[in-house]
Amino acid sequence: MKDPNGTDPKNDSTDNDLGMHRGITRRDFLNGVAVTSGLAALPPHLLAALQHDLDGEKSPNYYPPALTGLRGSHVGSFEVAHSLRDSDFWQKAGTPTETGETFDLIVVGGGISGLSAAYFFRKANPNARVLILDNHDDFGGHAKRNEFTVSDRKLLGFGGTFSIESPAPYSSVAKGIVEDLGIDVASYPKYVSKDLYSSLGMWPSIFFDQQTFGSDKLVVNPAPIGGGEDSDSLRGSAAAWKDFLAQAPMSETARQDFHGLFTASKDYFPGLSSDQKKDRLARISYAKFLTDIAHVDEQVVKLYQAAPHGLFGVGIDAVSAQDAWGLGLPGFSGMKLERGPGKGMNRDCIPNAEADKYFFHFPDGNASIARMLVRKLIPTAIQGGSATDIVTQKVNYAKLDDASAQVRIRLNSTAVRVKHVGNPATAKEIEITYSRQGKLYSVRAPFTVLACWNMVIPYMCADLPEHQKQALNSAAKVPLLYSNVAIRNWTSFQKLGASSVYAPHCYHSAFTLDLPVSIGEYQCSKSPDQPIVIHMMKTPCKPGLPARDQHRMGRIELFTTEFATMERNIRDQLARTLGPGGFDPARDIAAITVNRWPHGYAYEYNSLWDKFWIDGGEIPCEIARKPFGRITIANADAGAYAYTDSAIDQAWRAVQELPKS
């Protein structure tokens, strides 16, 4: 049986060629044979990682950002929640130990929304004692930091949330917290080497794979959508189109149909008003629009299938044609559609000039925002005081849960029960039970903010109204795989003239060289002979199914796929794409970190599958986030909007909704 990229996982010679035998750190190895094979046999870097597991946060070796292999929803972070979901947790859980700890607020979830909730609460109550519980071994939620050291050079990658950005302008609340942290968004251009790759003749490209298009071929992308830092300067150039039309391994009909989508000006719905056209486009997929209305060759549909993966976790078979128009996908130039959104349009697809300008990317993504919030909450845990020095500061994890601190973050702790002490209508206290290292503990506070995923809340809060539980359960997360690959140099990219690659039918549908950002003492890679991080993205969707079913199947795939399979596909894809430029995965790959997010993006409403979004009706996220006694709910799910500003806004709302006494 072959992997999606066509390699045979049992072919030892292929594995050797790909470098599967090479000595890079593989995190999931520690969760298997290493524990039983004898510690003396382990190399020092694996011993340090194992010590991270055994001693916990107080160990001097405890430093999650530097762990490689399988990260994100790592082993140990999800099993308790799954047992709770499967209704067998309490059969074997035992009796909780009452710690006797009381706080003024307990926050469940240490992502940006949970950290923001603690921050807002502390601003209003400077002497308040706050406990934050999180099931992962690191704080930040999806704002995950990956660190690598290659040839004594420190490299950073983002393992989740990419940047300060949003399709809509940041609210005054979200902007306020950004400013409080000292981030000058307008200063971003001085940190990014915007023209670095283009100055070296490198542009966004498309990889056509043999299984889908008949041959492996890397071709310049003449019209990239979100394809990389140089996409705007390349789009529409005559030279790019000439190269593409000459080299793309597509039929002549498909090449001309693809070009025609950008050059033709046809109104496919004559006689209808702009609003009527938008309504019709909102009710058909972009794939249907291309095949049934624009009548393009099937190869064009295959080429665009993965275009919206990075936004919605599904392809054009599950995204409306109206949303495709909003994203700038081709075929609508002759439709005479008026500016402005139609009913049912996704917020990601509504252009906004003000929002486009509000952008800032740290080398570790929004992990820097999470780290700055932690520094505000627990100053002893992270030194420094600016938005530029945060990039190279190291977190002292032993200080996160210090008994003498006003704010404490307790990692590796999964909340399993949240209940009022007494009648929810009159109770003055909340008791929270959490699982940590196989044991149960309980803590209390007068207020609780649940900043975890919506879909886990019904299993923790049995007393919630059924209607609210159903709404919470509807927020099925979008599964994602963000893989960071540290390589020893990027000369192969330069030789091939590629800065990013769109690969619609490969294991990862896109990968790109690290955005060249230098902040404070951190310097990006500026020469092809230097090490760099490649960021790769996969959304494990199943075309042809409704969006939520695609996400459900994708979650199963991520939870059941071993790291070795992911690594093999990474090596094979990079070898096939970059091999003609001299790339050798066995020689050139220094480390791999796979950030597995079976529960990734917040689900955003879609006019094809969520009829209330276009025809009107109850909005599930509004029902789901209603306060319940002394419990309020904050997270990106609560706004059905997968952006950092939503996480912050929902945290603000949740804190304002807490009872006043």
C-alpha positions as CSV (number, residue, x, y, z in Angstrom):
1,M,0.0,0.0,0.0
2,K,1.4,3.4,-0.9
3,D,1.5,6.7,1.0
4,P,-0.4,9.6,-0.6
5,N,2.8,10.8,-2.3
6,G,3.4,7.4,-3.9
7,T,6.3,6.1,-1.8
8,D,6.2,2.6,-0.4
9,P,6.5,2.8,3.4
10,K,8.1,-0.7,3.6
11,N,10.8,-0.1,1.0
12,D,14.0,0.1,3.0
13,S,16.1,1.4,0.2
14,T,13.7,4.3,-0.3
15,D,13.7,5.0,3.5
16,N,17.5,5.1,3.4
17,D,17.5,7.4,0.4
18,L,15.1,9.7,2.3
19,G,17.2,9.7,5.4
20,M,14.7,7.9,7.7
21,H,17.7,6.4,9.5
22,R,19.3,9.7,10.2
23,G,19.7,10.8,13.9
24,I,17.2,13.6,14.2
25,T,15.2,13.8,17.4
26,R,11.8,12.0,17.1
27,R,9.6,12.9,20.0
28,D,7.2,10.0,19.7
29,F,10.1,7.6,20.2
30,L,10.1,8.6,23.8
31,N,6.5,7.6,24.2
32,G,7.3,4.0,23.1
33,V,10.4,1.8,23.2
34,A,12.8,4.2,24.9
35,V,11.1,4.0,28.2
36,T,11.5,0.2,28.4
37,S,14.8,-0.2,26.5
38,G,17.2,1.2,29.2
39,L,18.1,4.8,29.8
40,A,21.8,4.2,29.5
41,A,21.4,3.4,25.8
42,L,19.9,6.8,25.0
43,P,21.9,9.7,23.4
44,P,22.1,12.9,25.5
45,H,19.4,14.8,23.6
46,L,16.9,12.0,24.0
47,L,17.8,11.7,27.7
48,A,17.1,15.4,28.2
49,A,13.8,15.1,26.4
50,L,12.8,12.1,28.5
51,Q,13.8,14.0,31.7
52,H,11.3,16.7,30.5
53,D,8.6,14.0,30.7
54,L,9.6,12.5,34.1
55,D,10.3,15.5,36.2
56,G,7.7,17.9,34.8
57,E,7.9,21.7,34.8
58,K,10.3,22.0,37.7
59,S,13.1,20.2,35.8
60,P,15.8,22.4,34.4
61,N,15.5,20.3,31.2
62,Y,11.8,21.2,30.8
63,Y,11.6,23.4,27.7
64,P,8.8,22.4,25.3
65,P,9.6,24.8,22.4
66,A,12.8,22.9,21.7
67,L,11.2,19.5,21.5
68,T,10.9,18.1,17.9
69,G,9.0,15.2,16.4
70,L,5.3,15.1,17.1
71,R,4.0,18.2,18.8
72,G,0.8,20.2,18.9
73,S,-1.8,17.9,20.4
74,H,1.0,15.7,21.7
75,V,0.8,12.4,23.5
76,G,-0.4,13.0,27.0
77,S,-2.5,16.1,26.2
78,F,-5.7,14.5,24.8
79,E,-6.2,11.1,26.3
80,V,-8.1,12.2,29.4
81,A,-10.5,14.4,27.3
82,H,-11.2,11.5,25.0
83,S,-11.9,9.2,27.9
84,L,-14.3,11.8,29.3
85,R,-16.0,12.0,25.8
86,D,-16.3,8.2,25.7
87,S,-18.1,8.1,29.1
88,D,-15.5,5.8,30.7
89,F,-13.4,8.3,32.5
90,W,-15.2,8.3,35.9
91,Q,-15.4,4.6,36.0
92,K,-11.6,4.4,36.7
93,A,-10.8,8.0,37.8
94,G,-10.9,7.6,41.6
95,T,-11.7,10.3,44.1
96,P,-10.2,13.8,43.7
97,T,-7.8,15.2,46.2
98,E,-9.0,18.5,47.6
99,T,-5.9,20.8,47.3
100,G,-7.5,23.4,49.6
101,E,-6.5,26.0,47.0
102,T,-8.8,28.9,46.3
103,F,-8.4,31.6,43.8
104,D,-10.4,34.7,42.7
105,L,-10.6,33.3,39.2
106,I,-9.9,30.0,37.5
107,V,-9.4,30.0,33.8
108,V,-9.5,26.7,31.9
109,G,-7.3,27.0,28.8
110,G,-3.9,28.7,28.5
111,G,-4.2,29.8,24.9
112,I,-4.4,33.5,23.9
113,S,-8.0,33.7,24.9
114,G,-7.4,32.2,28.3
115,L,-4.3,34.4,28.9
116,S,-6.2,37.4,27.7
117,A,-9.1,36.7,30.1
118,A,-6.6,36.5,33.0
119,Y,-5.0,39.7,31.9
120,F,-8.4,41.6,31.6
121,F,-9.5,40.3,35.0
122,R,-6.2,41.4,36.6
123,K,-6.4,44.8,35.1
124,A,-9.8,45.3,36.8
125,N,-8.7,43.5,40.0
126,P,-5.0,44.1,40.5
127,N,-4.7,42.0,43.7
128,A,-6.7,39.1,42.3
129,R,-5.2,35.5,42.5
130,V,-5.7,33.7,39.2
131,L,-5.1,30.0,38.3
132,I,-4.9,29.0,34.6
133,L,-5.2,25.3,33.8
134,D,-4.1,23.8,30.5
135,N,-3.9,20.3,29.2
136,H,-0.8,20.8,27.1
137,D,2.9,20.8,28.2
138,D,3.2,24.4,27.1
139,F,1.0,27.5,27.2
140,G,-0.2,29.4,24.2
141,G,-2.8,27.0,22.7
142,H,-2.4,27.1,19.0
143,A,0.1,29.9,19.3
144,K,2.9,27.4,19.4
145,R,6.7,28.1,19.3
146,N,9.1,25.7,17.7
147,E,12.9,26.2,18.2
148,F,15.8,24.6,16.4
149,T,19.5,24.8,16.6
150,V,21.4,24.1,13.3
151,S,25.1,24.7,13.0
152,D,25.0,26.8,16.2
153,R,22.3,29.0,14.6
154,K,19.0,29.5,16.5
155,L,16.0,29.1,14.2
156,L,12.3,29.8,15.2
157,G,9.2,28.5,13.6
158,F,5.5,29.0,14.2
159,G,3.6,25.8,15.0
160,G,0.1,27.4,14.8
161,T,-1.2,30.9,14.8
162,F,0.8,32.9,12.2
163,S,0.5,36.6,12.8
164,I,-1.5,39.6,13.9
165,E,-4.0,39.8,11.1
166,S,-7.7,39.5,10.5
167,P,-10.1,39.9,7.6
168,A,-11.9,42.6,9.6
169,P,-10.3,45.5,11.5
170,Y,-9.1,44.7,15.0
171,S,-11.6,46.0,17.6
172,S,-10.5,48.7,20.1
173,V,-10.3,46.0,22.7
174,A,-8.0,43.7,20.6
175,K,-5.9,46.7,19.5
176,G,-5.7,47.8,23.1
177,I,-4.1,44.6,24.3
178,V,-1.6,44.7,21.3
179,E,-0.6,48.2,22.3
180,D,-0.4,47.3,26.0
181,L,2.1,44.7,25.1
182,G,4.2,47.2,23.3
183,I,3.7,45.9,19.8
184,D,4.0,48.7,17.2
185,V,2.2,47.1,14.3
186,A,3.0,50.0,12.0
187,S,6.7,49.4,12.4
188,Y,6.5,45.9,10.9
189,P,8.1,46.9,7.5
190,K,11.4,47.7,9.2
191,Y,11.7,44.1,10.5
192,V,10.9,42.2,7.3
193,S,13.2,41.8,4.3
194,K,10.3,41.9,2.0
195,D,12.2,41.6,-1.3
196,L,14.8,39.1,-0.2
197,Y,13.6,36.1,-2.2
198,S,12.5,38.0,-5.3
199,S,15.9,39.7,-5.4
200,L,17.4,36.2,-5.7
201,G,15.0,35.4,-8.6
202,M,12.7,33.3,-6.4
203,W,8.9,33.3,-6.8
204,P,5.9,31.3,-5.7
205,S,5.6,28.1,-7.7
206,I,3.2,25.1,-8.3
207,F,4.2,21.5,-8.0
208,F,2.3,19.2,-10.3
209,D,2.5,15.6,-9.1
210,Q,2.8,12.6,-11.3
211,Q,-0.2,10.8,-9.8
212,T,-2.6,13.6,-10.7
213,F,-1.0,15.4,-13.7
214,G,1.2,12.7,-15.3
215,S,4.6,14.0,-14.2
216,D,6.4,15.7,-11.3
217,K,7.0,19.3,-12.4
218,L,7.7,22.5,-10.6
219,V,6.4,25.5,-12.5
220,V,6.2,29.2,-11.7
221,N,2.7,30.2,-10.4
222,P,1.4,33.0,-12.6
223,A,-1.5,33.9,-10.3
224,P,-0.8,32.8,-6.7
225,I,-3.5,33.2,-4.1
226,G,-1.9,33.5,-0.7
227,G,1.2,31.9,-2.3
228,G,3.9,33.8,-0.6
229,E,5.5,37.2,0.1
230,D,6.0,38.0,-3.5
231,S,2.6,37.0,-4.9
232,D,1.4,40.5,-5.6
233,S,4.5,41.5,-7.6
234,L,4.3,38.4,-9.7
235,R,0.6,38.2,-10.4
236,G,-0.3,38.7,-14.0
237,S,3.2,39.2,-15.4
238,A,3.5,38.3,-19.0
239,A,6.7,36.4,-18.4
240,A,5.1,34.2,-15.6
241,W,2.2,33.3,-17.8
242,K,4.5,32.5,-20.7
243,D,6.5,30.1,-18.6
244,F,3.5,28.5,-17.1
245,L,1.7,27.9,-20.4
246,A,4.9,26.4,-21.8
247,Q,5.8,24.2,-18.9
248,A,2.6,23.1,-17.0
249,P,2.0,19.4,-17.4
250,M,-1.7,19.9,-18.4
251,S,-3.5,19.4,-21.6
252,E,-3.6,22.3,-24.0
253,T,-7.3,22.7,-23.3
254,A,-6.7,22.9,-19.6
255,R,-3.9,25.4,-20.0
256,Q,-6.1,27.7,-22.1
257,D,-9.1,27.3,-19.9
258,F,-6.9,28.2,-16.9
259,H,-5.6,31.3,-18.7
260,G,-9.1,32.2,-19.9
261,L,-10.4,32.4,-16.3
262,F,-8.2,35.4,-15.9
263,T,-8.6,37.0,-19.3
264,A,-12.2,36.3,-20.4
265,S,-15.0,38.6,-19.4
266,K,-18.2,36.6,-19.4
267,D,-21.4,37.2,-17.5
268,Y,-22.7,33.7,-16.6
269,F,-25.9,35.0,-15.1
270,P,-27.2,37.7,-17.5
271,G,-30.4,39.4,-16.5
272,L,-29.9,38.9,-12.8
273,S,-29.1,41.7,-10.4
274,S,-25.8,41.7,-8.5
275,D,-27.5,40.6,-5.3
276,Q,-29.3,37.8,-7.1
277,K,-26.0,36.6,-8.7
278,K,-24.3,36.6,-5.3
279,D,-27.1,34.6,-3.8
280,R,-26.8,32.0,-6.5
281,L,-23.0,31.9,-6.1
282,A,-23.4,31.5,-2.4
283,R,-25.4,28.3,-2.9
284,I,-23.0,26.4,-5.2
285,S,-19.4,25.4,-4.6
286,Y,-16.6,27.0,-6.6
287,A,-15.8,23.5,-8.0
288,K,-19.4,23.4,-9.4
289,F,-19.1,26.9,-10.7
290,L,-16.0,25.9,-12.6
291,T,-17.3,22.7,-14.1
292,D,-21.1,23.4,-14.6
293,I,-21.1,27.1,-15.3
294,A,-17.7,28.1,-16.6
295,H,-17.2,24.7,-18.2
296,V,-13.5,24.5,-17.7
297,D,-11.4,21.4,-18.1
298,E,-11.3,19.0,-15.0
299,Q,-7.5,19.6,-14.7
300,V,-8.2,23.2,-13.8
301,V,-10.5,22.1,-11.0
302,K,-7.8,19.7,-9.7
303,L,-5.3,22.6,-9.8
304,Y,-7.5,24.9,-7.7
305,Q,-8.8,22.1,-5.4
306,A,-6.6,23.0,-2.4
307,A,-6.6,26.8,-2.9
308,P,-8.7,27.5,0.3
309,H,-7.1,24.9,2.5
310,G,-5.2,27.4,4.6
311,L,-8.4,29.3,5.4
312,F,-11.1,26.7,5.8
313,G,-9.5,23.3,5.9
314,V,-11.5,22.2,2.9
315,G,-11.1,22.5,-0.8
316,I,-13.2,24.2,-3.5
317,D,-15.7,21.4,-3.4
318,A,-16.9,22.7,0.0
319,V,-16.4,26.5,-0.4
320,S,-19.0,28.6,-2.1
321,A,-18.4,30.4,-5.4
322,Q,-19.3,33.7,-3.7
323,D,-16.5,33.1,-1.2
324,A,-14.2,32.2,-4.0
325,W,-15.1,35.6,-5.7
326,G,-14.3,37.4,-2.4
327,L,-10.9,35.6,-2.2
328,G,-10.0,36.8,-5.7
329,L,-10.1,33.4,-7.4
330,P,-10.7,33.7,-11.1
331,G,-13.8,33.5,-13.3
332,F,-15.9,36.4,-12.1
333,S,-14.4,39.4,-14.0
334,G,-17.4,39.6,-16.4
335,M,-20.1,39.0,-13.8
336,K,-20.5,42.7,-12.9
337,L,-20.7,42.0,-9.2
338,E,-20.9,45.1,-7.1
339,R,-18.4,45.7,-4.3
340,G,-19.4,44.5,-0.9
341,P,-20.4,41.2,0.6
342,G,-23.5,39.2,-0.3
343,K,-25.6,37.3,2.3
344,G,-23.9,34.3,3.7
345,M,-20.4,35.4,2.7
346,N,-17.6,34.2,5.0
347,R,-15.8,37.0,6.8
348,D,-12.5,35.7,5.6
349,C,-13.6,36.5,2.0
350,I,-14.7,40.2,2.6
351,P,-11.9,42.5,1.5
352,N,-11.1,45.4,3.9
353,A,-8.2,47.8,3.2
354,E,-7.9,48.8,6.9
355,A,-7.6,45.2,8.0
356,D,-5.1,44.4,5.3
357,K,-2.7,47.0,6.7
358,Y,-2.9,45.7,10.3
359,F,-0.3,42.9,10.1
360,F,2.7,41.9,12.2
361,H,4.5,38.6,12.1
362,F,6.9,37.4,14.8
363,P,9.4,34.7,13.9
364,D,7.5,32.3,16.1
365,G,4.1,33.6,15.1
366,N,1.7,34.7,17.8
367,A,3.6,32.6,20.3
368,S,5.4,35.9,21.1
369,I,2.0,37.4,22.0
370,A,1.3,34.5,24.4
371,R,4.8,34.9,25.9
372,M,4.3,38.7,26.4
373,L,0.9,38.0,28.1
374,V,2.6,35.5,30.4
375,R,5.4,38.0,31.2
376,K,2.7,40.6,32.1
377,L,0.9,38.0,34.3
378,I,4.1,36.3,35.8
379,P,7.0,38.7,35.5
380,T,9.5,36.3,37.1
381,A,8.9,33.7,34.4
382,I,10.2,35.7,31.5
383,Q,12.8,38.5,31.6
384,G,12.8,41.7,29.5
385,G,10.2,44.2,28.8
386,S,9.7,44.9,25.1
387,A,8.1,43.4,22.0
388,T,11.5,43.1,20.4
389,D,13.4,41.3,23.2
390,I,10.6,38.7,23.7
391,V,11.8,36.8,20.7
392,T,15.0,35.6,22.2
393,Q,14.0,35.5,25.9
394,K,13.8,32.0,27.4
395,V,10.8,31.0,29.6
396,N,11.6,29.8,33.1
397,Y,8.8,27.1,33.3
398,A,9.5,26.4,37.0
399,K,8.1,29.9,37.8
400,L,4.8,29.3,36.1
401,D,3.1,27.6,39.0
402,D,4.9,29.3,41.9
403,A,2.8,29.2,45.1
404,S,3.9,32.7,46.0
405,A,2.7,34.3,42.8
406,Q,-0.6,36.0,42.3
407,V,-1.1,34.4,38.9
408,R,-0.2,30.7,38.3
409,I,-0.2,28.6,35.1
410,R,-0.6,24.9,35.8
411,L,0.4,22.9,32.7
412,N,-0.3,19.2,31.9
413,S,-3.6,19.6,33.8
414,T,-6.9,18.6,32.1
415,A,-10.1,20.0,33.6
416,V,-12.6,17.2,33.8
417,R,-15.4,18.7,35.9
418,V,-16.6,22.2,36.4
419,K,-19.6,22.6,38.7
420,H,-21.2,25.1,41.0
421,V,-21.0,24.4,44.7
422,G,-24.7,24.2,45.3
423,N,-27.5,25.6,43.1
424,P,-26.2,27.5,40.0
425,A,-28.7,30.2,40.7
426,T,-27.4,31.0,44.2
427,A,-24.0,29.4,44.4
428,K,-21.0,31.6,45.5
429,E,-18.3,29.2,44.4
430,I,-17.2,27.0,41.5
431,E,-15.3,23.7,42.0
432,I,-13.0,22.5,39.3
433,T,-11.6,19.0,39.1
434,Y,-8.6,18.4,36.9
435,S,-6.4,15.4,36.0
436,R,-2.7,15.6,36.3
437,Q,-0.2,12.8,35.9
438,G,-3.0,10.2,36.4
439,K,-4.4,11.8,39.6
440,L,-7.4,14.0,40.3
441,Y,-7.3,17.3,42.2
442,S,-9.9,19.9,42.9
443,V,-9.6,23.7,43.3
444,R,-12.2,26.4,43.9
445,A,-12.9,30.0,42.9
446,P,-16.0,32.3,42.8
447,F,-15.6,32.7,39.1
448,T,-14.6,30.6,36.1
449,V,-13.8,31.4,32.5
450,L,-13.8,28.4,30.2
451,A,-11.4,29.4,27.4
452,C,-11.0,25.8,26.1
453,W,-12.6,24.3,23.0
454,N,-16.4,24.6,22.9
455,M,-16.9,20.9,22.1
456,V,-15.3,19.7,25.4
457,I,-17.4,22.0,27.6
458,P,-20.5,19.8,27.6
459,Y,-18.5,16.9,29.0
460,M,-17.1,19.0,31.8
461,C,-20.3,20.9,32.7
462,A,-23.0,18.4,33.1
463,D,-25.5,20.9,34.4
464,L,-25.6,23.1,31.3
465,P,-29.0,23.4,29.4
466,E,-29.2,20.8,26.6
467,H,-29.8,23.4,24.0
468,Q,-26.6,25.1,24.9
469,K,-24.7,21.7,24.9
470,Q,-25.9,21.1,21.4
471,A,-24.7,24.5,20.3
472,L,-21.3,23.9,21.9
473,N,-21.0,20.5,20.2
474,S,-21.6,22.0,16.8
475,A,-18.3,23.9,16.9
476,A,-16.4,21.0,15.4
477,K,-12.8,22.2,15.0
478,V,-10.9,22.3,11.7
479,P,-8.0,19.7,11.7
480,L,-4.5,21.0,10.6
481,L,-1.0,19.8,10.3
482,Y,1.7,22.5,10.5
483,S,5.1,20.9,9.9
484,N,8.4,22.8,10.4
485,V,11.5,21.4,8.8
486,A,14.9,22.8,9.7
487,I,17.2,22.4,6.7
488,R,21.0,23.1,6.5
489,N,20.7,25.5,3.5
490,W,18.2,26.7,0.9
491,T,20.4,26.6,-2.2
492,S,18.0,24.2,-3.9
493,F,15.2,26.7,-3.6
494,Q,17.4,29.4,-5.2
495,K,18.5,27.1,-8.0
496,L,14.8,26.3,-8.8
497,G,13.7,29.9,-8.4
498,A,11.0,29.0,-5.8
499,S,10.3,30.8,-2.5
500,S,7.0,28.9,-1.8
501,V,5.3,25.9,-3.3
502,Y,1.6,25.2,-3.8
503,A,1.2,21.4,-4.2
504,P,-2.6,20.8,-4.4
505,H,-2.4,17.0,-4.4
506,C,0.6,16.2,-2.2
507,Y,0.6,15.3,1.5
508,H,1.2,18.9,2.4
509,S,-0.7,21.2,0.0
510,A,1.7,24.1,0.5
511,F,5.1,24.9,1.9
512,T,7.2,28.0,2.1
513,L,10.5,29.3,3.2
514,D,10.4,31.1,6.5
515,L,9.2,34.7,6.2
516,P,12.4,36.7,6.5
517,V,11.8,38.7,9.7
518,S,14.6,39.9,12.1
519,I,13.6,41.3,15.5
520,G,15.8,42.3,18.3
521,E,18.7,40.0,18.6
522,Y,17.1,37.4,16.3
523,Q,18.3,37.4,12.7
524,C,16.6,35.6,9.9
525,S,18.4,33.6,7.3
526,K,19.4,35.9,4.4
527,S,21.8,33.8,2.4
528,P,21.0,30.5,0.6
529,D,24.0,28.8,2.3
530,Q,22.5,29.4,5.8
531,P,20.1,27.1,7.7
532,I,16.4,28.0,7.5
533,V,13.0,26.6,8.5
534,I,10.5,25.4,5.9
535,H,6.9,25.7,7.0
536,M,4.5,23.0,5.5
537,M,0.7,22.9,5.8
538,K,-1.7,20.0,5.5
539,T,-5.4,20.0,6.0
540,P,-6.6,16.4,6.0
541,C,-10.0,16.9,4.3
542,K,-12.0,14.4,2.4
543,P,-13.5,16.0,-0.8
544,G,-17.1,15.2,-1.6
545,L,-18.4,15.2,1.9
546,P,-20.1,18.1,3.8
547,A,-17.5,20.3,5.5
548,R,-18.1,19.1,9.1
549,D,-17.8,15.4,7.9
550,Q,-14.6,16.2,6.1
551,H,-13.2,17.7,9.4
552,R,-14.4,14.7,11.4
553,M,-12.6,12.3,9.0
554,G,-9.5,14.5,9.1
555,R,-9.4,14.4,12.9
556,I,-9.4,10.6,12.8
557,E,-6.6,10.6,10.2
558,L,-4.4,12.8,12.3
559,F,-5.0,10.9,15.6
560,T,-4.3,7.6,13.9
561,T,-1.2,8.5,11.8
562,E,2.2,7.8,13.3
563,F,5.0,10.3,13.2
564,A,7.1,8.0,11.1
565,T,4.5,8.1,8.3
566,M,4.3,11.9,8.5
567,E,8.1,12.2,8.4
568,R,8.3,9.8,5.5
569,N,5.8,11.9,3.5
570,I,7.7,15.1,4.4
571,R,11.0,13.7,3.2
572,D,9.5,12.3,0.0
573,Q,7.6,15.5,-0.9
574,L,10.6,17.7,-0.4
575,A,12.8,15.2,-2.4
576,R,10.4,15.1,-5.3
577,T,9.9,18.9,-5.4
578,L,13.4,20.1,-4.7
579,G,15.5,17.2,-5.8
580,P,16.2,18.8,-9.3
581,G,17.7,21.7,-7.4
582,G,20.1,19.4,-5.6
583,F,18.1,18.8,-2.4
584,D,18.9,15.6,-0.5
585,P,16.6,14.9,2.4
586,A,19.0,12.5,4.0
587,R,21.8,15.1,4.0
588,D,19.9,18.4,4.2
589,I,17.2,17.9,6.8
590,A,18.4,18.7,10.3
591,A,15.2,18.4,12.3
592,I,11.4,18.0,11.9
593,T,8.7,19.2,14.2
594,V,5.1,18.2,13.3
595,N,2.4,20.3,15.0
596,R,-0.6,18.0,14.9
597,W,-3.9,19.9,15.5
598,P,-6.8,17.5,15.1
599,H,-8.8,20.3,16.8
600,G,-7.3,23.3,15.0
601,Y,-9.0,26.3,13.7
602,A,-12.4,27.5,15.0
603,Y,-15.1,26.4,12.6
604,E,-16.3,29.4,10.5
605,Y,-19.8,29.3,9.1
606,N,-20.3,28.4,5.4
607,S,-23.3,29.2,3.2
608,L,-23.2,25.7,1.6
609,W,-23.6,23.8,4.8
610,D,-25.0,26.3,7.4
611,K,-28.3,27.5,6.1
612,F,-28.9,29.8,9.1
613,W,-25.8,31.7,7.9
614,I,-27.5,32.7,4.6
615,D,-31.2,32.3,5.3
616,G,-31.3,33.5,8.9
617,G,-31.9,31.8,12.2
618,E,-30.2,31.1,15.5
619,I,-26.4,31.4,15.4
620,P,-25.0,28.5,17.3
621,C,-21.9,30.3,18.7
622,E,-24.2,32.9,20.3
623,I,-26.2,30.2,22.1
624,A,-23.1,28.3,23.1
625,R,-21.3,31.2,24.8
626,K,-24.2,32.3,27.1
627,P,-23.1,32.6,30.8
628,F,-24.2,29.9,33.2
629,G,-24.2,31.0,36.7
630,R,-20.6,31.9,37.6
631,I,-19.3,30.3,34.5
632,T,-18.6,32.2,31.3
633,I,-17.1,31.1,28.0
634,A,-14.2,32.6,26.0
635,N,-12.4,31.2,23.0
636,A,-12.3,31.7,19.2
637,D,-15.1,29.1,18.9
638,A,-17.3,31.6,20.8
639,G,-17.1,33.9,17.8
640,A,-16.9,31.2,15.1
641,Y,-13.9,33.1,13.9
642,A,-10.4,31.6,13.7
643,Y,-8.3,34.7,14.5
644,T,-6.4,36.1,17.4
645,D,-8.5,39.2,17.6
646,S,-11.6,37.0,18.1
647,A,-9.9,35.1,20.9
648,I,-9.1,38.4,22.6
649,D,-12.6,39.9,22.0
650,Q,-14.3,36.8,23.4
651,A,-12.1,36.9,26.4
652,W,-13.1,40.5,27.1
653,R,-16.8,39.6,26.7
654,A,-16.5,36.6,29.0
655,V,-14.8,38.7,31.8
656,Q,-17.4,41.4,31.5
657,E,-20.1,38.8,31.9
658,L,-18.8,37.5,35.2
659,P,-21.1,38.2,38.1
660,K,-20.2,41.4,40.0
661,S,-20.2,39.6,43.4
